[in-house]
Amino acid sequence: MAHRRAHIAHSYMLQADGSRVDAVRNLDKGSPNPYEPGKNPGRNFIDYAGDGGFATAPDLVRFAHALRNGTVLDRPHAELFTGAKIPQGRGKDGGPAPTHPSFMAYAMPAKLINGQWVIGRGGANPGSTANWHIYPDTGWVGVVLSNYDGLPMQEILNQEMRAVTGQR
């Protein structure tokens, strides 16, 4: 039986009937999403870092600052790790090119928005969504975490980027 701790958020997965269930308290339930059928993040305590890892917003901010100040990697290696490498062209489905110059760095996208670099990582699991942006030109770090799925995450992230970069 899962032990609930007040300081640990649980994922609340949307079910086929429109209800939401606590993923940890309902390990027998799974996602109806056709891209992740049957998946329940409550079953994983340790998962791939890019798909189901656990972190708090303060942990992600501390990591971003440690990456920037040379604690995790010395500056040249941190810049190598986060710097733009491969230009991104069209969208996933062959659609139009991104609205901002976009690149892939090692393991994360890097964008140039209103003359400022934005690097970060994001993802979603049933009942959970997370995104982390570093704005190296200003020192800002944006973290958006949710324990619900089906939220307008892109709209929220666009508002964050507009607030930090001044882009209209």
GUDREN-977912 format. One line per 2 residues: their letters; for each residue x, y, z of N, C-alpha, C. Coordinates in steps of 0.2 Angstrom, whole numbers. Layout:
BEGIN
a) X Y Z X Y Z X Y Z; ...
//
This chain:
BEGIN
ma) 4 -6 0 0 0 0 4 6 0; 3 11 -4 7 17 -5 6 21 2
hr) 11 24 4 11 28 10 11 36 7; 6 39 10 5 46 8 9 51 12
ra) 13 55 9 17 60 13 14 67 11; 13 71 15 10 78 14 15 82 9
hi) 21 81 9 25 85 5 27 82 -2; 24 77 -4 25 74 -10 18 74 -14
ah) 18 77 -20 12 78 -24 11 71 -27; 5 69 -28 3 63 -32 0 65 -39
sy) 1 61 -44 -2 62 -50 -9 61 -50; -13 65 -53 -21 63 -54 -22 62 -61
ml) -23 56 -63 -24 54 -70 -31 55 -72; -32 58 -78 -38 58 -82 -40 51 -84
qa) -46 49 -83 -49 42 -85 -53 43 -91; -55 37 -94 -59 37 -100 -66 40 -99
dg) -68 39 -92 -75 42 -91 -75 49 -89; -69 52 -89 -69 59 -87 -67 61 -80
sr) -67 55 -76 -65 56 -69 -57 57 -68; -55 58 -62 -48 58 -61 -47 54 -55
vd) -41 50 -55 -39 46 -50 -32 47 -47; -31 47 -41 -24 47 -38 -20 41 -41
av) -15 42 -45 -11 37 -48 -8 33 -42; -6 35 -37 -2 32 -31 -7 27 -28
rn) -13 30 -27 -18 26 -23 -22 21 -27; -21 22 -34 -25 17 -38 -20 14 -43
ld) -15 10 -41 -10 7 -45 -13 2 -50; -19 0 -49 -22 -4 -54 -25 -1 -60
kg) -26 6 -59 -28 10 -65 -22 12 -70; -24 14 -76 -19 16 -81 -22 21 -85
sp) -18 24 -89 -20 29 -93 -24 27 -99; -29 30 -101 -33 28 -108 -30 31 -114
np) -24 36 -113 -21 39 -118 -18 34 -123; -20 35 -130 -17 30 -134 -10 30 -135
ye) -7 35 -133 1 36 -133 4 32 -127; 0 31 -122 3 28 -116 -2 24 -113
pg) -5 19 -117 -10 15 -114 -8 11 -108; -12 12 -102 -11 8 -96 -5 11 -92
kn) -2 16 -94 4 18 -90 1 22 -84; 4 21 -78 3 24 -72 10 26 -69
pg) 11 33 -68 17 35 -65 18 33 -58; 13 32 -54 13 29 -47 16 23 -46
rn) 17 19 -52 20 12 -51 28 13 -52; 30 19 -54 37 19 -55 40 24 -49
fi) 45 21 -46 48 26 -41 55 28 -44; 58 24 -48 64 26 -52 62 25 -59
dy) 63 30 -63 62 29 -70 67 33 -74; 67 33 -81 71 37 -84 71 44 -83
ag) 76 48 -82 76 55 -80 72 59 -85; 72 58 -91 68 61 -96 61 59 -97
dg) 59 54 -93 52 51 -93 50 48 -86; 48 52 -82 45 50 -76 50 51 -69
gf) 55 54 -70 59 56 -64 56 60 -59; 58 60 -53 55 65 -48 59 70 -46
at) 57 76 -46 61 82 -44 56 88 -41; 58 92 -37 54 97 -35 56 104 -39
ap) 52 109 -38 54 115 -42 60 118 -39; 61 118 -32 67 121 -30 73 117 -32
dl) 73 110 -32 78 106 -35 80 108 -42; 75 109 -46 77 111 -53 80 118 -54
vr) 78 122 -49 81 129 -49 88 128 -47; 89 125 -41 96 124 -39 101 121 -44
fa) 98 116 -48 102 112 -53 104 117 -59; 99 122 -61 100 127 -66 106 131 -64
ha) 105 134 -57 110 138 -55 117 135 -54; 117 128 -52 123 125 -52 126 123 -59
lr) 122 123 -64 125 122 -71 128 128 -73; 125 134 -71 127 141 -73 133 143 -69
ng) 134 141 -63 140 144 -59 146 139 -59; 145 134 -62 151 129 -63 151 124 -57
tv) 146 123 -54 146 118 -48 145 111 -51; 141 110 -56 139 103 -59 145 102 -65
ld) 146 107 -69 151 106 -74 155 112 -74; 161 112 -76 165 118 -77 162 122 -83
rp) 163 129 -83 159 133 -88 160 131 -95; 166 129 -98 166 127 -105 162 120 -106
ha) 162 116 -101 158 110 -103 150 111 -102; 149 116 -97 142 118 -96 139 121 -103
el) 143 125 -106 141 129 -112 141 124 -118; 145 119 -118 145 114 -123 139 110 -122
ft) 137 108 -116 131 104 -115 125 108 -116; 124 114 -115 118 118 -116 118 122 -123
ga) 123 122 -126 124 126 -132 120 123 -138; 118 127 -142 114 125 -148 119 121 -153
ki) 116 115 -155 120 111 -160 117 110 -167; 111 107 -167 107 105 -173 101 110 -174
pq) 101 113 -180 95 118 -181 89 113 -182; 83 115 -179 77 112 -180 73 115 -186
gr) 71 111 -190 67 114 -196 60 114 -195; 56 110 -199 49 109 -198 47 106 -192
gk) 40 106 -191 37 103 -185 37 96 -186; 35 92 -181 35 85 -181 31 82 -186
dg) 26 85 -188 22 82 -193 23 85 -200; 29 88 -201 30 91 -207 27 98 -208
gp) 24 101 -203 21 107 -203 26 113 -204; 24 119 -202 28 125 -203 34 125 -199
ap) 39 129 -200 45 129 -196 43 133 -190; 47 132 -184 46 135 -178 46 143 -179
th) 42 146 -175 42 154 -175 48 157 -173; 52 153 -169 59 156 -166 64 151 -169
ps) 70 154 -170 76 150 -172 76 144 -166; 76 138 -168 76 133 -163 82 128 -165
fm) 85 125 -160 90 120 -161 90 115 -155; 93 110 -156 94 105 -151 101 105 -148
ay) 101 105 -142 108 105 -138 108 97 -136; 113 96 -132 113 89 -129 107 88 -125
am) 102 84 -127 97 82 -123 92 87 -121; 92 93 -124 87 98 -123 87 103 -129
pa) 81 106 -130 80 111 -135 83 118 -133; 85 122 -138 88 128 -136 84 133 -141
kl) 81 138 -139 78 143 -143 81 150 -142; 80 154 -148 82 161 -147 76 165 -148
in) 74 168 -142 67 172 -142 69 179 -140; 67 183 -144 68 191 -143 75 192 -141
gq) 80 189 -145 87 190 -144 90 186 -138; 86 182 -134 88 179 -128 88 171 -129
wv) 93 168 -126 93 161 -127 88 158 -121; 85 153 -123 80 149 -119 82 142 -120
ig) 84 138 -114 85 131 -115 81 128 -110; 79 122 -111 75 118 -106 73 111 -108
rg) 69 108 -104 67 102 -105 60 101 -102; 56 97 -105 49 96 -102 46 89 -104
ga) 41 87 -101 38 81 -103 31 80 -99; 28 75 -101 22 73 -97 21 66 -97
np) 18 64 -91 16 57 -90 8 57 -88; 5 52 -88 -2 52 -86 -3 56 -79
gs) -6 61 -78 -7 64 -72 -2 69 -70; 3 70 -74 9 74 -72 12 78 -78
ta) 14 84 -77 17 88 -83 22 92 -79; 28 92 -83 34 96 -80 37 100 -85
nw) 40 106 -84 44 109 -89 49 114 -85; 55 115 -87 60 118 -84 64 122 -90
hi) 64 129 -89 68 133 -93 73 137 -90; 79 137 -93 84 142 -91 85 147 -96
yp) 85 153 -93 86 159 -97 93 162 -95; 98 159 -99 105 161 -97 107 168 -97
dt) 104 172 -102 106 179 -103 104 183 -97; 99 181 -93 96 185 -88 97 182 -81
gw) 98 175 -81 99 172 -74 92 169 -72; 87 170 -75 80 168 -73 80 160 -75
vg) 76 157 -71 74 150 -71 66 149 -71; 63 146 -75 56 145 -75 55 137 -74
vv) 51 136 -69 49 129 -68 41 129 -67; 38 124 -71 31 123 -71 29 116 -70
ls) 26 114 -64 25 107 -63 17 107 -62; 14 101 -64 7 100 -63 6 93 -61
ny) 2 91 -56 0 85 -55 -7 83 -58; -9 86 -63 -15 85 -67 -13 84 -75
dg) -16 80 -79 -14 80 -86 -20 84 -89; -19 86 -95 -24 89 -99 -24 97 -98
lp) -19 99 -95 -19 107 -94 -16 110 -101; -18 117 -102 -15 120 -108 -8 122 -106
mq) -3 117 -106 4 118 -104 7 123 -109; 6 122 -115 10 126 -120 8 134 -119
ei) 1 135 -118 -1 142 -117 3 145 -110; 3 141 -105 6 143 -99 14 144 -100
ln) 17 140 -104 24 141 -105 25 147 -110; 21 148 -114 21 154 -119 21 161 -114
qe) 16 161 -109 16 166 -105 22 167 -101; 25 162 -99 31 162 -95 37 166 -99
mr) 37 163 -106 43 165 -110 41 173 -112; 35 175 -113 34 182 -114 36 186 -108
av) 34 184 -102 36 188 -96 43 189 -95; 47 184 -97 54 184 -96 58 187 -101
tg) 56 186 -108 60 189 -113 57 195 -116; 51 197 -114 48 203 -116 45 202 -123
qr) 45 196 -126 42 195 -133 35 196 -133; 32 199 -138 25 200 -138 21 195 -142
//
